[in-house]
Amino acid sequence: MTARPIIFSAPMVLALLAGRKTQTRRLASSPLRRVQLGERLWVRENWQFAPQQYCTCPQGAEPSPCDDWQEGTGCASNRDGTIYAADGVKAARWRPSIHMSRWASRLTLTVTDVRVQRLGAMSSADARAEGTPLDPYDEAWADEDPRRWVLAFAALWDRLHGAGAWDANPWVVALTFTVERRNVDA
């Protein structure tokens, strides 16, 4: 079965890890429009090799210092472990999510529903399942009037896609999924 990559920001990765995010919407022009039920998606996020004092570089037979790990340079071979920006770990430089290799992914999503719809057709439950970041006060406020979840998501969509993007009401692919804390190949 096909496994495709999908990029998420650090706040959305945190929502996935917390179990608050079980849906995502992408523009209908996205390659994700071809996703089928049961397919798996592996999450790409900002990452870096775990810090260590020495690594084995292909240039020599002896272990050598890993140069400037915090600068994102130096030997990348035989490093143990990966760290992720969403976890709040400090690193001077993160490797962008677009460059995350499949082996470094820690989250696998299994698609349970695929819908193509207008963005504005989302329900309050859909907006909440998007994992829209709200502080506890705002969450209680949104629960009093569930349409406020949609308003919060609309503001997030405009931040991501530009002013007026929500009002344009584009066609989107809405994916519902389950989250597993494991690499897609594990």
C-alpha positions as semicolon CSV with decimal commas, in nm:
position;residue;x (nm);y (nm);z (nm)
1;M;0,000;0,000;0,000
2;T;0,116;0,353;-0,074
3;A;0,268;0,565;0,203
4;R;0,289;0,937;0,130
5;P;0,462;1,219;0,317
6;I;0,264;1,503;0,475
7;I;0,412;1,817;0,633
8;F;0,292;1,955;0,968
9;S;0,408;2,256;1,169
10;A;0,529;2,215;1,528
11;P;0,193;2,322;1,682
12;M;0,009;2,069;1,464
13;V;0,259;1,793;1,554
14;L;0,190;1,869;1,920
15;A;-0,184;1,842;1,850
16;L;-0,125;1,504;1,681
17;L;0,079;1,382;1,979
18;A;-0,187;1,504;2,224
19;G;-0,467;1,334;2,032
20;R;-0,639;1,665;1,950
21;K;-0,577;1,648;1,574
22;T;-0,752;1,378;1,373
23;Q;-0,827;1,576;1,056
24;T;-0,646;1,796;0,810
25;R;-0,755;1,998;0,512
26;R;-0,536;2,064;0,211
27;L;-0,618;2,252;-0,108
28;A;-0,782;2,022;-0,363
29;S;-0,488;2,088;-0,597
30;S;-0,259;1,909;-0,346
31;P;-0,118;1,566;-0,437
32;L;-0,304;1,444;-0,127
33;R;-0,629;1,462;-0,324
34;R;-0,540;1,113;-0,453
35;V;-0,522;0,957;-0,105
36;Q;-0,746;0,652;-0,057
37;L;-0,904;0,500;0,253
38;G;-0,654;0,288;0,446
39;E;-0,348;0,460;0,300
40;R;-0,077;0,569;0,538
41;L;0,084;0,912;0,564
42;W;0,418;0,968;0,733
43;V;0,458;1,301;0,907
44;R;0,737;1,537;0,809
45;E;0,836;1,793;1,073
46;N;1,139;2,009;1,159
47;W;1,411;1,779;1,293
48;Q;1,782;1,735;1,358
49;F;2,024;1,456;1,439
50;A;2,053;1,398;1,813
51;P;2,363;1,566;1,958
52;Q;2,662;1,347;2,031
53;Q;3,026;1,415;2,080
54;Y;3,161;1,177;1,818
55;C;3,040;1,010;1,503
56;T;3,203;0,793;1,242
57;C;3,261;0,979;0,921
58;P;3,313;0,804;0,587
59;Q;3,634;1,004;0,529
60;G;3,839;0,821;0,789
61;A;3,856;0,504;0,993
62;E;3,872;0,684;1,328
63;P;3,581;0,849;1,506
64;S;3,593;1,223;1,467
65;P;3,418;1,518;1,630
66;C;3,080;1,583;1,476
67;D;3,193;1,934;1,393
68;D;2,921;2,189;1,445
69;W;2,615;1,978;1,505
70;Q;2,425;2,283;1,628
71;E;2,508;2,462;1,306
72;G;2,369;2,172;1,106
73;T;2,703;2,087;0,955
74;G;2,947;1,805;1,003
75;C;2,925;1,434;0,962
76;A;2,578;1,284;0,940
77;S;2,674;0,919;0,915
78;N;2,617;0,668;1,191
79;R;2,445;0,915;1,423
80;D;2,212;0,765;1,677
81;G;1,877;0,927;1,729
82;T;1,671;1,214;1,605
83;I;1,525;1,515;1,785
84;Y;1,222;1,720;1,684
85;A;1,150;2,093;1,708
86;A;0,794;2,028;1,827
87;D;0,934;1,872;2,146
88;G;1,083;2,207;2,254
89;V;1,440;2,080;2,232
90;K;1,695;2,355;2,171
91;A;1,906;2,350;1,856
92;A;2,071;2,640;1,683
93;R;1,949;2,518;1,347
94;W;1,670;2,279;1,251
95;R;1,653;2,074;0,935
96;P;1,334;2,177;0,751
97;S;1,041;1,936;0,739
98;I;1,053;1,923;0,359
99;H;1,395;1,756;0,390
100;M;1,294;1,496;0,648
101;S;1,373;1,146;0,528
102;R;1,115;0,876;0,573
103;W;1,337;0,689;0,825
104;A;1,333;0,991;1,062
105;S;0,953;1,017;1,085
106;R;0,799;0,924;1,418
107;L;0,428;0,954;1,335
108;T;0,215;0,750;1,097
109;L;-0,140;0,848;1,002
110;T;-0,388;0,593;0,866
111;V;-0,660;0,756;0,654
112;T;-1,013;0,664;0,764
113;D;-1,213;0,916;0,557
114;V;-1,155;1,132;0,249
115;R;-1,393;1,409;0,144
116;V;-1,364;1,676;-0,122
117;Q;-1,565;1,978;-0,017
118;R;-1,570;2,354;0,004
119;L;-1,365;2,483;0,295
120;G;-1,663;2,664;0,443
121;A;-1,865;2,340;0,459
122;M;-1,672;2,220;0,763
123;S;-1,865;2,160;1,082
124;S;-1,771;2,275;1,430
125;A;-1,669;1,918;1,512
126;D;-1,443;1,917;1,202
127;A;-1,283;2,246;1,308
128;R;-1,214;2,107;1,654
129;A;-1,070;1,784;1,505
130;E;-0,825;2,003;1,310
131;G;-0,641;2,059;1,638
132;T;-0,674;2,434;1,620
133;P;-0,451;2,568;1,899
134;L;-0,650;2,741;2,169
135;D;-0,553;2,819;2,526
136;P;-0,774;2,664;2,798
137;Y;-0,977;2,982;2,844
138;D;-1,051;3,004;2,471
139;E;-1,139;2,633;2,457
140;A;-1,406;2,676;2,727
141;W;-1,528;2,984;2,539
142;A;-1,550;2,787;2,213
143;D;-1,737;2,500;2,378
144;E;-2,011;2,744;2,484
145;D;-2,071;2,825;2,117
146;P;-1,928;2,550;1,890
147;R;-1,926;2,776;1,581
148;R;-1,637;2,957;1,748
149;W;-1,419;2,654;1,663
150;V;-1,485;2,731;1,296
151;L;-1,394;3,097;1,350
152;A;-1,068;2,995;1,518
153;F;-0,987;2,761;1,229
154;A;-1,076;3,033;0,976
155;A;-0,823;3,265;1,143
156;L;-0,559;2,989;1,129
157;W;-0,634;2,922;0,760
158;D;-0,590;3,292;0,680
159;R;-0,256;3,299;0,867
160;L;-0,136;2,999;0,666
161;H;-0,275;3,092;0,323
162;G;-0,299;3,472;0,332
163;A;-0,563;3,728;0,414
164;G;-0,899;3,646;0,261
165;A;-0,812;3,279;0,195
166;W;-1,100;3,157;0,412
167;D;-1,350;3,388;0,243
168;A;-1,239;3,254;-0,099
169;N;-1,394;2,921;0,014
170;P;-1,168;2,698;-0,199
171;W;-1,219;2,331;-0,270
172;V;-1,023;2,119;-0,023
173;V;-0,957;1,756;0,046
174;A;-1,054;1,676;0,406
175;L;-0,865;1,379;0,549
176;T;-0,965;1,204;0,871
177;F;-0,707;0,970;1,022
178;T;-0,584;0,776;1,321
179;V;-0,242;0,858;1,464
180;E;0,023;0,601;1,553
181;R;0,344;0,694;1,732
182;R;0,573;0,490;1,512
183;N;0,769;0,510;1,191
184;V;0,571;0,412;0,883
185;D;0,817;0,128;0,812
186;A;0,820;-0,010;1,169
